[in-house]
Amino acid sequence: MRLERVELFVVRLPLKRAYETSGARETHMTRVLCRAESEGAVGWGESVAGELPWYSGETPRTVLYALEEFILPEIFKTDLARPEDVQRVLAWIREHRMAKATIEMAVWDLFAKRAKKPLSALLGGPRGRILCGVAIGIQPSIDALMETISRELEGGYQRVKLKIKPGLEVQIAEATRRTFPDLAFMLDANSAYTLADVALFKRIDPMRPTMIEQPLAHDDLVDHAVLQKQIATPVCLDESIHSAEDARKAIEIGATKVINIKAGRVGGLASAKAIHDVCAAHDIPVWCGGMLEMGIGRAHNVHLASLPNFRLPGDVSASARYFDTEIIGEPFAVEPDGTMKVPTKPGIGVTVLEDVIRKLALQKKELRPA
């Protein structure tokens, strides 16, 4: 397969509710959407780079730059025998994983459509339904947080992830366990703490959260191993894991008992699947993280989460939670039992609303082979 034409669209949509973490308060999502053509078929990808470089060094502007200057020229001159070739061809380009994932996932969509299979089948995912959880940002008050949790549980979600920040972590954990004695909840710190905060984590242990996600530095493995030895709550790594090698090293030194996989953050589906496989070989469960994706990125996540070692409910929530405007024709919904159906049509299995995207686009770029 050779790519014949790629279009890039920058789309910015308001969130229904502001989303606050320890690193930022976000009211809009800006995404680079990628439309790739080959042999009469069209594949779609979506960048997860945020407007501000607090979670990652990438932003929509750096994604556009990397795609135009380095990534797409390299892909255009390559005859792709399989979707994994994208990762191999781009291996010499350091970092820019979110930019790489934008086109890599579109290529997976193309290959699945050419094979007339759903993307999950091409990835090797046997599930027809995935387990769904929901991520809740920092709320104006503890009472507001408890009300939000109640509302989300009524929607069928099997677990909740609660964002925390210094000064609120123990209060959030204690109030949640007191209000919901049997709830499976986890805490997400987004790298807001250090080893000096071990005493705080020990105070959280009796609240029995299922895990605490990325409590320490975004690029750390060693201190997480030190922390895990001192607390009962399982440490889950997210930002620290960029590759299957990172996952292997983290597991071997005891830095993590669970890993959050975000395809859009680790360079695409091939890298995500490799991390999944390493974790499965070491009996470390994984779950599919979310980056408040629009419909295209959400579709890719649903197919990824069909792989067998995604044993825990992920952040793949209903489309309607985040945006009033849809860019796909079949928005994702959570069933009453807390699961979501995996699309069965070829590729990502949803209808991309191209007219809507073209009208919304703040920027449009078209690229072809030289």
C-alpha positions, -999 to +999 in steps of 0.1 A: +000+000+000+012+035-009-005+066+005-017+088-024-030+118-005-033+130+031-054+158+045-049+173+079-076+193+097-073+213+129-106+211+148-114+228+181-145+219+201-158+232+235-161+206+262-196+203+279-178+208+312-144+221+320-119+193+328-095+200+356-064+179+366-034+186+387-017+201+356-044+222+338-080+232+335-092+226+300-124+240+284-118+230+248-101+202+228-080+210+198-072+180+176-054+173+144-075+149+123-059+130+095-076+117+064-054+093+044-062+079+009-049+048-008-064+026-036-098+042-033-101+037+005-099+063+032-085+059+067-088+083+096-066+091+126-067+117+154-040+133+174-043+135+212-018+164+217-032+190+240-034+228+235-007+233+263+024+212+266+019+202+303+011+165+298+033+161+268+058+183+249+035+180+218+008+204+208-014+206+177+012+230+161+041+206+167+020+177+154+014+196+122+050+205+119+063+170+124+038+155+100+045+179+073+083+182+076+094+147+085+067+120+090+046+122+059+075+126+034+089+094+049+056+076+046+049+088+011+080+072-003+074+038+014+055+008+001+037-004+033+033-042+034+015-041+068+004-014+092+033-022+116+057-009+089+048+027+098+065+023+132+095+007+116+099+034+089+096+062+114+118+047+141+147+071+133+126+101+142+129+106+180+099+116+201+069+131+182+049+100+192+015+118+191+023+130+156+034+095+145+002+080+160-020+104+140-010+089+106-002+054+120-037+049+132-051+061+099-030+035+081-044+008+104-079+019+094-069+017+057-054-018+061-085-031+080-108-016+053-088-032+026-090-066+044-128-060+049-123-066+086-130-045+117-099-030+132-102-052+163-099-083+141-067-070+125-053-062+159-062-097+172-089-085+197-115-112+203-140-092+224-173-079+210-177-056+240-153-037+262-154-027+298-160+010+305-150+033+332-151+071+335-126+097+344-138+126+366-118+158+368-113+179+399-146+194+410-154+227+428-161+208+461-162+174+476-200+174+476-200+183+439-176+154+433-198+129+452-228+141+431-208+137+399-198+101+409-234+093+416-245+106+382-218+086+364-227+054+382-263+058+371-249+058+335-236+022+340-198+028+344-180+000+361-154+021+378-145+057+383-111+075+380-107+106+402-082+133+395-063+144+425-038+172+434-018+181+464-040+191+494-071+172+481-059+136+477-067+122+512-100+141+514-111+128+480-102+092+489-119+093+523-151+109+511-154+085+482-150+054+503-173+068+530-200+076+504-195+046+482-184+017+504-181-009+476-171+014+447-141+004+425-124+038+423-088+048+413-069+080+418-049+098+391-022+122+402-007+132+368+028+133+383+019+159+410+039+142+439+073+131+451+087+105+474+084+131+502+047+124+500+048+087+510+030+095+542+000+108+522-002+077+501-001+055+533-031+075+546-049+066+514-041+029+516-070+021+540-095+036+515-087+007+492-085+024+458-079-001+430-047+019+420-030+052+420-020+064+385+014+081+378+019+097+413+055+107+407+075+123+379+063+118+343+097+104+332+104+083+364+106+045+369+130+042+398+112+063+424+079+046+415+096+013+424+106+027+458+071+040+464+054+007+455+075-011+481+062+012+508+024+013+500-003-013+496-022+005+468-010-007+433+009+019+413-003+023+378+021+039+352+010+061+323+033+089+313+064+069+321+056+042+296+064+051+260+073+017+246+073-021+253+109-017+266+098+009+291+070-015+302+095-044+306+119-024+326+092-009+349+078-044+356+112-059+362+122-033+389+088-035+405+077+001+396+042-009+386+014-035+390-009-020+363-002-001+331-025+024+313-020+022+275-029+052+253-023+044+217-023+081+207+005+088+233+028+059+226+032+063+189+002+043+177-015+010+177+016-011+170+034+003+200+002+000+221-002-037+211+035-044+219+031-029+254-001-050+259+018-082+249+047-075+273+023-069+301+004-100+293+036-121+293+043-108+328+007-111+340+004-074+345-032-061+336-036-031+314-065-007+307-072+017+279-067+053+288-085+083+273-074+118+263-109+132+258-108+121+222-133+131+196-151+103+177-123+091+155-098+087+184-125+071+205-132+045+178-095+035+177-095+031+215-126+009+215-109-015+190-076-015+209-095-023+242-108-055+226-074-072+231-075-099+258-052-083+284-073-052+288-087-068+319-098-036+337-124-010+327-107+018+307-114+055+301-134+048+270-166+067+279-197+076+260-192+102+233-220+124+247-201+130+280-177+155+264-189+172+232-222+186+218-208+183+183-202+149+168-178+141+140-189+105+136-223+092+126-226+065+153-216+080+187-204+055+212-228+047+241-224+027+273-248-002+278-266-006+311-242-033+321-212-009+318-199-022+285-196-007+250-200-025+217-170-029+194-180-018+158-181-047+134-179-029+101-145-027+083-119-004+097-128+017+127-164+008+118-180+043+122-191+069+096-168+099+097-188+131+090-164+147+066-187+176+058-189+185+094-151+183+098-145+205+068-169+231+081-154+231+116-117+230+105-097+260+116-068+249+093-067+225+064-036+211+047-033+187+018-002+167+011+008+143-017+039+123-026+066+144-042 
